[in-house]
Amino acid sequence: MNLLFAGLVDYGPSGEIVPDLAERWELFDGGKAYRFFLRTGLTFHDGSPLDATDLQRSIERTLAPATPCPVASFYEPIEGVTAYRAGKAKAISGVVVESPHVLVIRLQKPDATFLPILALSPLRPVCKSGGRAYDDQFQQKACGAGPFRLTEWLPGQRIRVERFPGWHEPGKPYLDAIELSENVSRVTQRLMVERGELDGIFNEFERPGAIHFRTHPEWSKYFTEMPSPDVYGEFMNVHMAPFDDVRVRRAVAMAVDRPHLAKYYEGWARVTDHVIPPGIPGYDPGFHGQKTDVQAARALMAEAGYAYDPKTGKGGYPQTITYWAGPGETAIRAGTLLQYDLSHIGLRIEIKETSFAQFLAVVGRPKEARMGYGAWLMDYADPSDFFEPTFSSAGIAPEESQNWAFYSTPELDALLARAHGEIDQEKRLAMYREADRIVCDDAPWAFAYNTMRIELVQPWLRGYKPHPVWNRVFRNAWIDPAAREVGHAGLVGHKVKRALGSLLGRLAP
């Protein structure tokens, strides 16, 4: 998606909002409207010119009632979207073409999340051949205005894209083409990289492979790790005993042995104790929200009426609590580690593995799941996305609730509402840092870790850097033919020298 399609704005190398098809924009009407000024000379992959009417057509195509857009609700702050999606209007009143190179988007009220949401892929323009209505066959002939154009797609096998010469950045992209292989096992990818047949592995590692490349004297130079924009932990339903008592929730958060988790997840995840992950605006590296302290956790359990004697194993909460893990080894392992930690404060849990569909159905209903494996993966790079769905009243529903803890407070709701519309970024981020403190203290979740994004590229792939939002960005990447020969020969040569040294060591008297 990121290779083929371009938007008015995009996420920059540090996750910041940068111009893309729009060379600039201005905010007016008290923060309720944006005026975007398009670059001149823009074209689609099929050679047709791109102007503001194509942006308008593509936005209405995406948000049409018959389009199965999974994130249409993100764009409801745009004036007229609700009426348009309900079939009560033939156009979106808040999307206005002022001239061929100027597009205005009006909002119902000031919304600081609008640009991060606009930077996502759904509203990016498609060629005129894409029409005004969604067509599920369009994917086979996808046509946009991104730096690369689609030339081949064999589902389940490979995708090939080639450089789009009409891209608005002169001289870019540098690569002539990119082939993305599908359904290649992780072990095979490792062998292909070692033979020089693959230019990189992007987050597709088995743990032994990751350890191998991370610790290898030569490969480690081309191995990178960075926290993913996500957060994992254990949710506790605040309306179900014993987690309706904040002291018990705080005790659980304190009982999580984060130093132990750091060793267990080394190289795969980064241990955390609060909501906002690295790379998201508002992240404070000096803030520690939930500290591990087993003695203090036992004291809180005693205050709540569940005193526990670790020497005799007597006391604690009298019932065994079902821990809803869902499917997969990752959740089961997390539950097993938690099971051990909570045994030290008198909380006993049993792990229930289910299908993902059953997991979502149960944890999304009030008063059905007392505790379970919590996870939130970023929708868009803004702190609001880590609070509003998971910790606000707006995230609560009788079915398919995203707020699995069913936690909400008037104080937090009011703070999040103010932050959502605050245009002053410094004031806004201070509000989210305060929201992080509130959630950590009330402990509807016991926070555990952020996963790591792991990548390995060959020494000849120049200009490529991991991106905090998009998985792969190749706009600045290029291949150095000379380095391809020298680089791979050097890596292979290191293997030969190491093997020869081992052999001589065995032959030596």
VMD Tcl script that draws the C-alpha trace (Angstrom):
set ca {
  {0.00 0.00 0.00}
  {2.76 2.42 0.93}
  {4.70 1.65 -2.25}
  {1.75 2.03 -4.63}
  {-0.28 4.86 -3.16}
  {0.57 8.39 -2.00}
  {-1.54 10.71 0.12}
  {-1.86 14.38 0.81}
  {0.42 13.87 3.81}
  {2.56 11.01 5.10}
  {4.55 9.92 8.13}
  {8.16 11.12 8.00}
  {11.28 9.20 9.07}
  {10.63 9.99 12.74}
  {6.87 9.49 12.59}
  {6.15 13.18 12.10}
  {3.55 14.40 9.59}
  {5.18 15.61 6.37}
  {3.86 16.86 3.00}
  {3.44 14.33 0.21}
  {1.10 15.08 -2.71}
  {0.30 18.33 -0.95}
  {3.33 20.61 -0.86}
  {1.85 22.49 2.10}
  {-1.35 23.08 4.03}
  {-2.90 25.72 6.24}
  {-5.29 25.48 9.15}
  {-8.13 28.00 9.36}
  {-11.60 28.60 10.79}
  {-10.39 28.12 14.34}
  {-8.85 24.73 13.58}
  {-11.98 23.33 11.93}
  {-10.71 23.37 8.34}
  {-7.57 22.45 6.37}
  {-6.61 23.86 2.99}
  {-4.21 21.63 1.05}
  {-2.12 23.00 -1.82}
  {-1.23 20.23 -4.27}
  {2.09 20.02 -6.07}
  {1.96 20.89 -9.74}
  {2.50 18.26 -12.42}
  {1.21 15.30 -10.39}
  {0.28 12.21 -12.39}
  {-1.14 8.76 -11.77}
  {0.62 5.56 -12.75}
  {-1.44 5.38 -15.96}
  {-0.16 8.80 -17.02}
  {-3.37 10.72 -16.36}
  {-3.06 14.02 -14.46}
  {-3.93 14.12 -10.76}
  {-5.77 17.13 -9.37}
  {-8.03 18.04 -6.46}
  {-11.10 16.48 -8.08}
  {-9.32 13.10 -7.98}
  {-8.75 13.54 -4.25}
  {-12.41 14.35 -3.75}
  {-13.53 11.40 -5.91}
  {-11.23 8.98 -4.08}
  {-12.32 10.15 -0.63}
  {-15.99 9.70 -1.54}
  {-15.21 6.33 -3.12}
  {-13.59 5.10 0.11}
  {-16.33 6.42 2.38}
  {-19.31 5.44 0.21}
  {-21.99 3.37 1.99}
  {-21.22 0.28 -0.13}
  {-17.45 0.40 0.42}
  {-16.28 -2.12 3.05}
  {-13.79 0.30 4.60}
  {-12.80 -1.10 8.01}
  {-11.82 2.30 9.42}
  {-14.56 4.53 8.01}
  {-15.41 5.68 11.53}
  {-11.98 7.37 11.73}
  {-13.20 9.91 9.19}
  {-16.56 10.75 10.76}
  {-15.14 14.03 12.13}
  {-15.17 15.31 8.51}
  {-18.25 17.43 7.96}
  {-20.93 15.54 6.06}
  {-19.40 12.05 6.25}
  {-22.11 10.64 8.53}
  {-24.92 11.80 6.22}
  {-23.04 10.56 3.14}
  {-22.42 7.11 4.58}
  {-26.07 6.87 5.61}
  {-27.13 7.58 2.03}
  {-28.71 10.90 2.96}
  {-26.34 12.98 0.84}
  {-24.85 12.50 -2.62}
  {-21.52 14.06 -1.68}
  {-19.43 14.85 1.39}
  {-20.13 18.48 2.16}
  {-16.86 18.93 4.02}
  {-14.64 17.96 1.07}
  {-14.49 20.93 -1.29}
  {-12.49 21.53 -4.47}
  {-11.50 25.21 -4.50}
  {-9.36 24.91 -7.62}
  {-7.55 22.16 -9.53}
  {-4.68 22.40 -7.06}
  {-6.48 23.31 -3.84}
  {-8.60 20.97 -1.72}
  {-10.37 22.02 1.49}
  {-11.45 19.54 4.14}
  {-13.75 20.88 6.84}
  {-14.23 19.21 10.22}
  {-17.18 19.35 12.60}
  {-14.84 20.66 15.32}
  {-11.09 21.05 15.87}
  {-9.44 17.64 15.88}
  {-5.71 17.22 16.44}
  {-5.83 13.59 15.27}
  {-6.97 14.48 11.77}
  {-3.56 14.70 10.07}
  {-2.26 11.42 11.55}
  {-5.45 9.71 10.38}
  {-5.23 11.38 6.96}
  {-1.70 9.98 6.60}
  {-3.11 6.44 6.60}
  {-3.76 4.67 3.30}
  {-7.61 4.62 2.93}
  {-8.05 8.15 1.54}
  {-5.07 8.05 -0.81}
  {-6.18 8.73 -4.39}
  {-6.65 5.99 -6.99}
  {-6.52 6.39 -10.76}
  {-9.60 7.45 -12.67}
  {-9.86 3.83 -13.78}
  {-10.70 3.05 -10.14}
  {-13.93 4.95 -10.67}
  {-16.21 6.40 -8.02}
  {-17.29 3.04 -6.56}
  {-15.31 0.30 -4.85}
  {-14.57 -2.75 -6.99}
  {-12.89 -5.76 -5.41}
  {-11.22 -6.54 -8.74}
  {-9.33 -3.24 -8.61}
  {-6.61 -4.85 -6.47}
  {-5.46 -6.90 -9.48}
  {-4.84 -3.71 -11.46}
  {-4.18 -1.35 -8.56}
  {-3.31 2.10 -9.84}
  {-2.32 5.06 -7.68}
  {0.25 7.83 -7.48}
  {2.92 6.31 -5.22}
  {6.64 5.98 -5.94}
  {6.19 2.49 -7.44}
  {3.57 0.99 -9.76}
  {2.22 -2.53 -9.79}
  {3.43 -4.73 -12.66}
  {2.68 -8.23 -11.39}
  {0.80 -9.88 -8.57}
  {0.48 -13.62 -8.23}
  {-1.51 -14.03 -4.98}
  {0.31 -16.23 -2.52}
  {3.54 -16.10 -4.54}
  {4.96 -12.68 -5.26}
  {4.28 -9.03 -5.97}
  {6.45 -7.01 -8.33}
  {6.45 -3.23 -8.44}
  {8.56 -1.00 -10.66}
  {9.84 2.53 -10.36}
  {7.26 5.18 -11.29}
  {9.11 7.80 -13.37}
  {6.37 10.37 -12.73}
  {6.97 10.45 -8.97}
  {7.12 14.01 -7.68}
  {10.58 13.74 -6.05}
  {13.16 14.24 -8.82}
  {15.43 11.23 -9.25}
  {13.47 9.06 -6.82}
  {12.83 6.31 -6.15}
  {16.29 4.92 -6.86}
  {15.37 1.25 -7.16}
  {14.23 0.05 -10.58}
  {11.97 -2.60 -9.12}
  {11.11 -4.50 -5.94}
  {9.90 -8.08 -5.70}
  {8.11 -9.09 -2.52}
  {7.91 -12.85 -2.00}
  {4.94 -14.31 -0.16}
  {4.64 -17.47 1.93}
  {8.36 -18.09 2.28}
  {9.20 -19.85 5.54}
  {11.41 -18.04 8.00}
  {14.09 -20.71 7.83}
  {14.16 -20.46 4.03}
  {14.47 -16.67 4.23}
  {17.46 -17.04 6.53}
  {19.17 -19.45 4.12}
  {18.41 -17.19 1.13}
  {19.94 -14.21 2.90}
  {23.04 -16.16 3.82}
  {23.42 -17.24 0.17}
  {22.95 -13.66 -1.03}
  {19.65 -14.46 -2.78}
  {17.50 -12.10 -0.70}
  {18.14 -8.43 0.03}
  {16.57 -8.44 3.47}
  {14.36 -10.04 6.10}
  {11.73 -7.80 7.64}
  {10.33 -9.04 10.96}
  {10.21 -12.65 9.77}
  {12.58 -14.40 12.18}
  {12.45 -17.50 14.26}
  {14.09 -16.84 17.61}
  {17.23 -18.92 16.82}
  {17.67 -17.01 13.57}
  {17.32 -13.65 15.30}
  {19.89 -14.67 17.92}
  {22.24 -15.88 15.19}
  {22.19 -12.63 13.25}
  {22.19 -10.42 16.35}
  {25.34 -12.04 17.77}
  {27.19 -12.75 14.52}
  {30.42 -10.69 14.22}
  {29.57 -9.57 10.68}
  {25.80 -9.93 10.20}
  {25.12 -7.98 13.40}
  {26.32 -4.83 11.60}
  {23.26 -5.03 9.36}
  {20.75 -6.14 12.01}
  {18.41 -3.55 13.53}
  {15.80 -3.62 16.28}
  {13.27 -1.02 17.32}
  {10.13 -1.11 19.50}
  {6.89 -1.56 17.59}
  {4.01 0.88 18.16}
  {2.01 -1.50 20.33}
  {1.45 -2.39 23.97}
  {0.76 -5.73 25.63}
  {-0.23 -6.71 29.14}
  {-3.08 -8.17 31.18}
  {-6.50 -6.57 31.27}
  {-8.69 -6.77 34.39}
  {-12.44 -6.20 34.21}
  {-13.06 -3.43 36.73}
  {-16.70 -4.49 37.22}
  {-15.93 -8.07 38.23}
  {-14.51 -9.25 41.55}
  {-11.81 -9.09 42.67}
  {-10.77 -6.49 40.11}
  {-13.55 -4.11 41.07}
  {-11.17 -3.21 43.91}
  {-8.38 -0.92 42.68}
  {-6.07 -2.31 45.36}
  {-6.21 -5.76 43.79}
  {-5.53 -4.34 40.33}
  {-2.57 -2.40 41.64}
  {-1.32 -5.53 43.37}
  {-1.42 -7.43 40.07}
  {0.49 -4.63 38.33}
  {3.11 -4.73 41.10}
  {3.35 -8.53 41.04}
  {4.37 -8.66 37.37}
  {8.08 -9.50 37.50}
  {9.33 -7.13 34.81}
  {13.05 -7.85 35.37}
  {12.24 -11.51 34.73}
  {10.21 -10.58 31.64}
  {13.14 -8.55 30.35}
  {15.32 -11.66 30.41}
  {12.64 -13.93 28.99}
  {11.68 -11.61 26.12}
  {15.23 -10.44 25.38}
  {15.61 -9.72 21.70}
  {11.92 -10.19 21.00}
  {10.17 -7.60 23.16}
  {10.90 -4.56 25.28}
  {9.44 -4.57 28.78}
  {7.21 -1.60 29.63}
  {5.21 -0.38 32.60}
  {2.88 2.17 30.99}
  {0.63 2.93 28.01}
  {2.43 5.08 25.43}
  {5.09 3.11 23.50}
  {8.33 4.53 22.08}
  {7.94 6.30 18.76}
  {4.51 7.69 19.62}
  {4.25 11.43 20.44}
  {3.99 11.89 24.20}
  {6.28 8.98 25.07}
  {8.37 9.87 28.11}
  {11.44 7.62 28.57}
  {11.83 8.81 32.14}
  {8.31 7.88 33.23}
  {7.80 4.62 35.14}
  {4.15 3.92 35.75}
  {3.87 0.47 37.33}
  {6.80 -0.77 39.39}
  {7.43 -4.36 40.37}
  {7.18 -4.72 44.17}
  {5.92 -8.06 45.48}
  {5.96 -7.02 49.13}
  {3.86 -3.93 48.42}
  {1.53 -6.08 46.29}
  {0.96 -8.48 49.22}
  {0.24 -5.52 51.48}
  {-2.41 -4.25 49.05}
  {-3.97 -7.72 48.84}
  {-4.15 -7.79 52.65}
  {-5.82 -4.35 52.68}
  {-8.38 -5.67 50.23}
  {-9.13 -8.59 52.56}
  {-7.07 -11.24 50.78}
  {-3.99 -11.61 52.99}
  {-1.59 -14.26 51.74}
  {1.18 -16.14 53.56}
  {3.89 -17.15 51.06}
  {5.47 -19.57 53.58}
  {2.36 -21.70 53.98}
  {0.66 -20.83 50.69}
  {-2.54 -20.10 52.59}
  {-4.88 -17.16 52.07}
  {-5.24 -14.92 49.07}
  {-8.26 -14.70 46.81}
  {-10.33 -17.87 47.39}
  {-11.46 -18.48 43.80}
  {-9.46 -19.52 40.74}
  {-9.69 -16.86 38.04}
  {-10.02 -17.75 34.37}
  {-7.39 -16.05 32.25}
  {-8.62 -15.67 28.66}
  {-5.56 -16.15 26.49}
  {-7.04 -16.60 23.03}
  {-5.05 -18.57 20.46}
  {-1.33 -19.07 19.99}
  {1.82 -19.76 21.94}
  {2.57 -16.10 22.68}
  {-0.56 -15.56 24.76}
  {-0.19 -18.94 26.49}
  {3.38 -18.11 27.47}
  {2.32 -14.70 28.76}
  {-0.40 -16.35 30.84}
  {2.04 -18.94 32.20}
  {4.50 -16.27 33.29}
  {1.69 -14.29 34.91}
  {0.38 -17.42 36.61}
  {3.75 -17.84 38.34}
  {4.01 -14.18 39.33}
  {0.50 -13.99 40.78}
  {1.02 -17.16 42.80}
  {3.32 -15.08 45.02}
  {0.49 -12.77 46.10}
  {-2.31 -15.30 46.48}
  {-4.04 -14.97 43.13}
  {-4.55 -18.23 41.25}
  {-5.39 -18.27 37.56}
  {-6.19 -20.96 35.02}
  {-5.38 -20.31 31.39}
  {-8.13 -20.74 28.82}
  {-7.03 -21.08 25.20}
  {-9.69 -20.32 22.58}
  {-10.07 -19.35 18.95}
  {-9.52 -15.68 18.24}
  {-13.19 -15.25 17.29}
  {-14.34 -16.70 20.61}
  {-11.77 -14.65 22.50}
  {-13.00 -11.39 20.93}
  {-16.64 -12.31 21.51}
  {-16.12 -13.05 25.21}
  {-13.77 -10.24 26.20}
  {-15.87 -7.74 24.25}
  {-18.96 -8.31 26.42}
  {-19.48 -6.78 29.90}
  {-18.95 -9.03 32.90}
  {-17.88 -12.14 30.97}
  {-14.08 -12.14 31.17}
  {-12.51 -11.14 34.46}
  {-8.95 -11.20 33.15}
  {-7.03 -11.92 29.97}
  {-4.26 -11.24 27.51}
  {-4.39 -7.60 26.53}
  {-2.95 -6.20 23.31}
  {-3.31 -2.99 21.38}
  {-1.60 -2.43 18.03}
  {-1.50 1.08 16.63}
  {-4.10 2.21 14.13}
  {-2.44 5.59 13.61}
  {0.60 7.24 15.15}
  {-1.02 9.40 17.78}
  {-1.36 8.91 21.56}
  {-5.15 9.21 21.31}
  {-5.20 5.82 19.58}
  {-3.76 4.17 22.70}
  {-6.30 5.66 25.11}
  {-9.67 6.29 23.48}
  {-10.46 2.74 22.26}
  {-9.01 0.94 25.29}
  {-9.51 3.15 28.36}
  {-12.39 5.56 27.68}
  {-16.16 5.31 27.89}
  {-16.28 5.64 24.10}
  {-14.54 2.27 23.81}
  {-17.22 0.45 25.79}
  {-20.03 -1.37 23.99}
  {-22.43 -4.22 24.83}
  {-20.81 -6.28 22.08}
  {-17.32 -6.07 20.55}
  {-16.12 -3.58 23.12}
  {-12.53 -2.53 22.54}
  {-12.21 -1.46 26.14}
  {-11.80 -5.00 27.51}
  {-11.36 -3.79 31.09}
  {-14.63 -1.79 30.80}
  {-12.76 0.94 32.60}
  {-13.74 4.59 32.45}
  {-13.66 7.61 34.71}
  {-15.14 11.08 34.15}
  {-11.71 12.57 34.87}
  {-9.97 10.58 32.13}
  {-12.84 10.99 29.64}
  {-12.75 14.77 30.07}
  {-8.95 14.87 29.75}
  {-8.99 12.78 26.57}
  {-11.73 14.94 25.05}
  {-9.71 18.09 25.68}
  {-6.53 16.52 24.33}
  {-8.28 15.28 21.18}
  {-9.16 18.81 20.13}
  {-6.11 20.66 21.48}
  {-4.14 22.17 18.60}
  {-1.18 23.29 20.73}
  {1.02 20.20 20.52}
  {3.01 20.87 23.69}
  {-0.14 21.27 25.79}
  {-1.72 18.26 24.11}
  {1.15 15.87 24.77}
  {1.28 16.99 28.40}
  {-2.37 15.91 28.68}
  {-1.58 12.45 27.34}
  {1.31 12.05 29.74}
  {-1.13 12.85 32.53}
  {-3.57 10.30 31.06}
  {-0.78 7.71 31.17}
  {-0.28 8.40 34.89}
  {-4.01 8.07 35.60}
  {-4.31 4.73 33.81}
  {-1.18 3.32 35.41}
  {-2.44 4.29 38.87}
  {-5.95 2.90 38.36}
  {-4.42 -0.22 36.76}
  {-7.17 -1.58 34.49}
  {-4.20 -3.24 32.79}
  {-0.93 -4.58 34.15}
  {1.45 -3.45 31.41}
  {4.12 -5.89 30.26}
  {5.90 -5.23 26.96}
  {6.15 -3.72 23.49}
  {7.19 -6.10 20.73}
  {10.34 -5.41 18.74}
  {10.50 -4.88 15.01}
  {13.54 -6.79 13.77}
  {15.12 -6.30 10.37}
  {18.22 -7.53 8.56}
  {19.39 -6.04 5.28}
  {22.30 -6.96 3.09}
  {25.37 -4.69 3.15}
  {24.65 -3.61 -0.42}
  {21.18 -2.24 0.34}
  {22.01 1.40 0.93}
  {19.79 4.24 2.15}
  {17.29 1.99 3.85}
  {16.28 2.77 7.43}
  {13.60 1.20 9.64}
  {10.50 3.37 9.86}
  {8.57 3.94 13.12}
  {5.15 3.64 11.44}
  {5.38 1.83 8.10}
  {6.91 -1.63 7.98}
  {9.05 -0.95 4.93}
  {9.87 2.32 3.20}
  {12.07 2.05 0.11}
  {11.85 5.57 -1.29}
  {15.48 6.31 -0.39}
  {16.89 2.80 -0.81}
  {19.36 1.80 -3.53}
  {21.59 -1.15 -4.36}
  {25.36 -0.75 -4.54}
  {26.58 -3.32 -7.10}
  {30.19 -3.12 -5.94}
  {29.18 -3.62 -2.33}
  {27.06 -6.58 -3.38}
  {30.16 -8.51 -4.45}
  {32.46 -7.28 -1.71}
  {29.84 -7.41 1.02}
  {28.68 -10.95 0.44}
  {32.19 -12.19 -0.22}
  {33.21 -10.69 3.09}
  {30.41 -12.43 4.97}
  {31.13 -15.74 3.27}
  {34.84 -15.24 3.75}
  {34.28 -14.74 7.48}
  {32.54 -18.09 7.61}
  {35.42 -19.74 5.73}
  {38.05 -18.18 8.00}
  {36.14 -19.20 11.11}
  {35.75 -22.77 9.84}
  {39.43 -22.91 8.86}
  {40.46 -21.63 12.29}
  {38.32 -24.30 13.94}
  {39.87 -26.99 11.74}
  {43.43 -25.83 12.46}
  {42.59 -25.77 16.14}
  {41.60 -29.40 16.00}
  {44.72 -30.35 14.00}
  {47.12 -28.51 16.27}
  {49.06 -30.69 18.72}
}
mol new
graphics top color blue
foreach p $ca { graphics top sphere $p radius 0.5 }
foreach p [lrange $ca 0 end-1] q [lrange $ca 1 end] { graphics top cylinder $p $q radius 0.2 }
display resetview
